[in-house]
Amino acid sequence: MKLFVRGAAAIVASVVLFGGVSVPHALAQQEVVLDSERDRVSYMVGHDIGRSLRPAASDIDLDAFERAVRHAVAGGEPLISPEDAEQVGQGLLMKMAQAAGQAPADLEVPAIDPEKAGLLFGADIGRSLEPLAGDVDLDIAMRAMRATFAGQQPAMDEAALDSTRSAFGARMQAIAAEQMQAVAEENRAEGEAFLAENRTQKGVFTTGSGLQYRVLRQGAGQRPTAGSRVRVNYEGSLLDGTVFDSSYERGQPAEFGLQQVIPGWTEGLQLMPVGAKYRFWIPGELGYGRNGTPGGPIGPNATLVFDVELQAIVE
């Protein structure tokens, strides 16, 4: 599914788990018994989903939505084709822009199939719920979602919803921090083992900081200084070979100052004469450190591999 299509669902369901828009409660809800913290968390999650989806109520078939949520939480692929997802997502974006006064009132908005819209939103929200499968009772969450979607009085008052939401958010953040720490330690150990072996390879040099490099093609020009601005072509990958960035793929070299990049680049580029091509192995502490790049693709303490061609010193 294309990213902008997933974004269409996110625009409407902008605060699926931890917020939403204020919704008047016109109807009384059937009694719901919430005996445990898990029940209350599940209700809160469903309530927030229903509240955040209310702006698109007329366009969503709830049966299709629930079917798609359950399917996604179970690890299934989206029940809507990429082509249909793109069409529905574009229609929703146009309709929302028109409603917000950001598009002409006479703009012809394509008809939106409620079943397909339900499948689109359900796939998007189901993916966000998949990591919480052990913490959320989907039956309770879907019941709360439907009741809130219909504007019924919630089974939990706002104070209880807020406290449950805050406690759950704090617990999820603590779990995420523990998982990040475990990944950071794993990446650090993997990187250290790799670099210890790599430094014994013919043609690999190691600097005092721990940066490793190999000359792939020597150059004959000047070397940049720490204050220089340079033009380079490059490709960056993880130790498993996954390419995460490439000026070659973009078809255009990059320009930047040596103080604007990670320490491994700042140091490594000063070793290169113009016209050279080097391969760098950059330890995590000289790369993106313990934080990595939020949301990926570079994990905490990841050792990185870069092939870099220094084309010119710009200034």
N, C-alpha and C positions, 0 to 999 in steps of 0.2 A: 504494500500500500504506500502510495507516495506520501512524503512527509507533509506536504501542504494539506493533503486531504485529512490526515490525522490531526493536523492543526485546526481544521474546520470544526471538528468535534470538540477540541480543547477550547476554542473560543467561547462556545456556548457553555460547556461543562468546565468552566475555568477553575472552579474550586471544588473538585469532586469530593475530596476527602476532608478538607479542612476549612470550609467556608461556604459562601454563596451569597445569594441576594435575599433580601427580606421578602417573605411570602405571607400574605394574610391567610389565616386558617378559618375557613368558612364552615367546615363540617366536622362533626365528632368522629373520631376514629374508633373502630371496634377495639375492645380491650386487648392489650398485648401484655403478656407476663414476661418481664425481663429479670430473671433470677440471678444471673451471673454477670461478671464484668464483661465476659465475651459477648453475652446477649446485648448488653448496653452498647458496647463498641459496634457490634453488628448493626444495631438500630441506628446509631449515630451515623455510620457510614452510609446506610441506605437513605436516611433522611437527607444527608448532604448531597447525595447523588440526585435525589428527586428534586431538591430545591434548586440545584444548579441547572437542571434540565428544563425547568419550568418555562424559560423563555422560548423553547422550541417545542412546547407541548403539542401544538397543532400539527407538527410534522413528524411525530414519532409514534410508531406502533409499539406499544409496550410489550406485547407478547414477543415480537421479533427482537426487541431490545433485550429482554430477559434471556431469551434463547441464546443470543449472541454473547451475553455476559457469561453465562454458565459454560458455554463452549470455550470461550477464551480462557477462563479461569482454569479449566481442565487441560489447557495447553494446546487447544485446537487452533488451526489456521482460521483467519477471518471467513465468515460465511457469506461475505459480499466480495464480488470480483473487483480487482483494481480499477477496471473501467467504470463499473457502476459506482464505486467509492469516489472516484474523481468527479463524476457527473453530479452525484448527490452533494458532495462537499462543496463544489463550485456553486451549486444552486443555493445552498445554505448561506454561504458567504455573501452572495449577492443579495439575498433576502435580508440578512442582518444589516448589511451596509445600507440598504434602502430604508429599513426601519429606523436606523440611527441617523438618517438624513445625510449620509455620506455617499449616496448614489442618487441619480435622478429618480423622481417619483414615477416617471413613465418608463423606467427601465424594465424591459421584458425579462422577468425572472422565470427560468424553466420550472415546470411542474416538479414537485418533489414527491417521490413515492414514499409514504410513511413506513412501509415495511423495510425498504432499503435504508432509509434514514435510521430506523431502529437498529438494523444490523451494523451500520457504520458506527453509531454511538456505542452500541453494545460491545463491539470489538475493541474500540478505543478504551472504554472504561474497564472492560474485562481484563485487558492487559495490565492496567494499573492495579487491579485487585489481585492478580495472580500471585504476586509475592506475599500477599496477606491471607492466602487461602487457609492457613492454620489458625488465624486470628479472627476470622469473620465467618459467621453462619450465614450462608447465602440466602437461606429461606427467610430469616429475619430481615436481612438487608433488603431483599427484594420486596417484602411486605411493607417495610418502612418506606421504600422508594415509591411504591405505588400510592400509598396513602398520602405522602407529602406531595407527590406529583398532582394528586387530585385536590390538594388544598385542605386536607383534613387536619384536625388538631393533633399534634404529635403526642405520642405516649410518654415522652420525656419533655420536661419544661426546658426553657432556654438555658437556665443555669446548669441543669444536669447535662445537657448536650455540650455546653461549653467546657465543663470540667472533664467530661469523658473525652472530649476531643483533645484537650490540652494534655491529659495524662497519657493518652494513646500516642499522641505526637511525640512526647518526650521519650516514651518507651521505644518507639520506632527509631528515633534519632540515636538512642543509646545502642540499639542493636546494629544500626548502620555503622556507627563508630567502631564497634567491636569487629565487625566484618572487614571494615577498611584497614584496621590494624593488622588483622590476620593476613590480608592480601599484601599489605606493605611488607610484612616480615617474609612472606613467601617470595615476593619479587626481589627483596634485598638478597636473600640467600641464593636464589637462582642467578642473579646478576653477579654476585661475588664469585660463585663457582665458574660461571662462564668466563669472566674476565681473568681469573687465575689461570685457566687453561689457554685462553686466547693470547695472553701475553707471551706464551712460549712459542707461538707460531712464527715462522719465518716472515720477516718484513713488518712485523707489528712492533710499534714503539709505544712506550708508556711514559707519560709525563709525571711530574711530582704530584700533581693533583689526582692522578688516577685515570685521566683521559687516555684512551688508546687510539692510535691511528695507523693507517697504512697509506703509502703513496701509490695511487693508481695511475696517475699521470703527473709528471713533474712540470712545473711552469718556469718561466724565465722573467716574470715581471716583478714589480715591487710587492712587498708584504704589507698588509694593512696594519694599522695600530688600533689601540683600544678605542680611539675617538673617530675612527674612519666609518664611512658609509660605503657599503659594497653592493654589487649585483652578483647574484649566484643562481645557479640551477641546482636542485637538490631533490633527494628522495629520502624520506624517513620511514623506518620500519621498527617493529618490535623484534625481540629475539626469535620469535617463532616465524618471522618472515612477513607478518601482516603489515602492509604498507598503510600508514595513517596520514601521510601528507606527501605531496609530490608536485613540484613546480613543472615537471615534465608533463604530467597529466593535464595540468591547467594550460599548458602551451605558452607559458610566459615566465621569465625569470623573476626572482624576487629581489627587492631592494630594501635595505634596512641598515640602521646603525648598529655597530657591534655592542653598544650598551643596551640595545632593545631586545636582545635574544637571551637564551638560556646560557649559563656560564660555560658549558662545554663548547658552545659555538663561539662565544667571545674569545675563549682561549685558542680553540682549534684554528679558527680562521686567521689568526695572527701568525700561525706557522706556515701558511700557504702563500706562495708567490702567485701573482695573477697568471691565469692560464692553467693552473694545477687542478687536479681532481684527487681528493682524498676520501678515504673511508674512515669515519669516526665511530668509536664505540664509547658511548657516554654513560657513565654510572648515574644512578638515580639522583645522587646529591648534586651532580652537575647538570641535571636535566630539570624535570618538573617536581622533584623532591617527593615528600610524603603525601602531598595532595594530588599528584598527578594532574590530569585535566578533568575537572568535574563533569560527570556524565560520560567520560571516555573520550577518546579510545585509549589514552595513556594512563595506566594504573599507577598507584602510589609506589614510589621507589623503583620504577621500571627502568631497566637499562635499555638505551636506545641505540639504533644503528643509523648512521646518515652517510650517504654518498653525496659529496658536495663538489661542485665545480665553481671556482672563483673566476668570474668573467671580467670583473673590473672593480677598481676602487673609484667610486663615484665622486667622493669628496673627502 
